[in-house]
Amino acid sequence: GMNSDQWPMSSYSRRDWCYDPLETMPSSYIVFLQDRALPLIWQERFAHRLHTDQVLYIDAGHQGMMTRPHAFAELLLDAAEGES
């Protein structure tokens, strides 16, 4: 069912991914606070591994762009305005 949706274990445990080239690329990572497929701690871990400049949070589920499209768009627009 929907509540049992999980990423493959290799995405949690694999350690040999190389994200070093991303250190020089400006980026943001959006954390979905109500995500039942990917726990908050893992979303934040992935953001750290990707060397993101900023982590943004939205009170939405796994596909926030589908369930809260307006809030998601506002978050992106606010982030883009902050970069200029």
Sequence and secondary structure as in RCSB ss.txt:
>XXXX:A:sequence
GMNSDQWPMSSYSRRDWCYDPLETMPSSYIVFLQDRALPLIWQERFAHRLHTDQVLYIDAGHQGMMTRPHAFAEL
LLDAAEGES
>XXXX:A:secstr
 GGG    HHHHH      GGGGGS  EEEEETT SSS HHHHHHHHHHTT SEEEEES  TTHHHHSHHHHHHH
HHHHHHHH 
